[in-house]
Amino acid sequence: SEVEMRRFVHSVRQFRSAFRHRGEHVYSGLPKWPSNSGDRNLGFLHNLSYNADFCRCRQPPCMISRASFAIAARVNTGDVERAGPLVEYERRVAAGELVDGDSCQVGTLRELQRLYNELVESADACRLDRYAASEKAGRSRWLWSRFMPQSSHSPVKGLYLYGGVGTGKTMLMDLFFDQLPCNWRKKRIHFHDFMLSVHSRLQKHKGVEDPLEVVAGEISDEAILLCLDEFMVTDVADALILNRLFGHLFNNGAILVSTSNRAPDKLYEGGLQRDLFLPFISTLKERCVAHEIGSSTDYRKLTSAEQGFYFIGENLSDLLKQKFDQLIGDHAAGPQEVEVVMGRKLQVPLGANGCAYFPFEELCDKPLGAADYFGLCKKFHTLALEGVPIFGLHNRTAAYRFVTLVDVLYENRARLMCTAEGTPFELFERIVTISDAQHMAPRTSSRSRKNDDFDLCVDNELGFAKDRTISRYGALPKILFSI
């Protein structure tokens, strides 16, 4: 019967997931992400031979006894027992796979463990099991809601994690996500990618009375638990739809777990028509517990190489092309074309053997965005970028695109080598937040104003994003050359 067939498929998927989980965490003894993945490392240095020279965290070890915390909810999946992110962290520390982190990260793990326990206890009420949940399509849900309007907020609130760069937000969330049962309706996705999917779905449902409601219905049918990494709102189009989109999602019972560099009240600060965005912040704070990760350590820097993939100075295009030729080996480089979302295509000046070569102007001075960069990363694992400039008021838009590019490269674990006019810090030195600008000492009449001062760019979103970009750039997988 159909019920028996569904149970059989369920059992097979559980077995496959359990086998995969066991292979990653028992036999190999290695974590999912490589040790140079920066934010993905929980801020805890992996106790592997090749990073033995790195310093341990300065804070004293913060091991937490399971008895000092609530008894963890346990879920049996095949032959694997999952007990939540905090318990899994303790297991890895005890096994020597992780070095103890600081108290801020352990405090965040407590919050994630609390959420995990609540979800396990309320799994039925939250309709998390994909095999027991309704299989109505998004359009059907929308049509049904015309006749029977209803609201079914989840009994469990989500979690909004925010904090400085390199504090381990992404890996903390990944540790949480990996502990969730395989039969749950769940999705882990970067915020850029999530919004690209939303816009693509909206295009598909043009002409419907409320396409956002249909899109929200489709998303919540696929995943009732959404884990969104790097929540950052810079686009006015995204800002204007988020309140209604998540209003529908939360009404459908969706639970949000997200990471961000910004506190909820600081999202889209100074953006166009922000007053229309403020209701979303209220909704976010109502449906999620906001938790700050207060660590002052950027753990990405503990594993980042400082040379070999970043060349500073003028007239270095020949050197970059020489290194590019080394990477592609015997393959012949030539123009290529990459397909991105909604039928658009991106022209690649030179590409071969998984490597792409771009002048900076071709990639960041043209009207491109996250969709184009995601499409690029799907075809190429390495990007050579020639001529990254100093950013300021005159090229603020290019700076935004470069920030997005580095985010996408980091998310896809792609490699980047480039030539630039200065160090990563120097590239963004003229980009400041409003608060930074207010604290800058004004010049007196006896002091001449440098030309650079006219290029000062006061931009809150970009000012906050630059720290993440500098940190993430240093954490990208390295290409080491002897020069």
Number of C-alpha atoms within 10 A of each C-alpha: 5 7 8 9 10 12 12 12 12 15 15 13 16 20 17 13 18 20 15 12 18 15 13 14 14 11 9 9 14 18 16 15 13 13 23 24 25 33 26 26 28 30 29 26 25 24 17 12 7 9 14 11 7 12 10 16 17 9 10 11 13 14 15 14 9 12 8 7 12 11 13 20 17 15 16 12 20 15 11 15 13 19 20 27 27 27 21 17 22 18 13 19 18 13 11 14 20 22 20 26 23 23 17 16 23 20 18 21 22 19 18 24 24 19 21 23 20 16 22 19 14 15 15 12 13 21 19 24 19 18 16 11 15 11 12 13 16 19 17 14 19 24 13 13 13 10 8 9 9 11 12 12 18 19 15 20 21 25 22 23 29 22 19 20 26 28 29 28 28 25 21 25 24 20 22 22 22 16 20 20 20 19 17 19 20 21 14 18 15 19 19 22 15 16 16 18 16 19 18 14 19 18 12 13 16 11 9 13 10 12 19 25 24 24 25 26 24 20 22 24 21 18 20 26 24 23 25 22 24 21 20 18 20 17 11 14 11 17 21 18 17 19 20 17 21 20 21 21 26 23 17 22 21 29 27 22 23 25 27 23 24 22 16 21 12 12 22 22 17 14 17 15 12 15 11 13 23 19 14 22 18 13 15 23 16 12 23 18 16 18 17 20 19 16 19 13 17 17 26 28 19 21 18 20 16 12 14 13 21 21 21 15 12 11 10 16 17 10 13 22 15 11 17 22 16 12 16 16 11 10 12 11 18 12 12 13 14 17 16 17 14 13 6 11 13 17 15 17 15 18 24 20 16 14 21 26 25 19 18 20 14 16 23 22 15 12 11 15 17 18 20 21 21 22 18 24 23 14 16 18 17 24 21 22 23 23 21 21 18 19 23 23 17 12 15 18 17 22 24 18 20 21 21 19 23 21 24 23 23 22 20 15 19 18 22 22 24 21 25 22 16 18 16 20 14 15 19 22 17 20 27 22 16 14 12 13 15 11 8 9 7 9 9 8 7 6 8 8 11 8 8 10 11 12 16 18 23 20 21 19 23 22 20 17 20 23 19 21 23 19 21 24 25 25 27 26 23 20 16 13 10 5 8
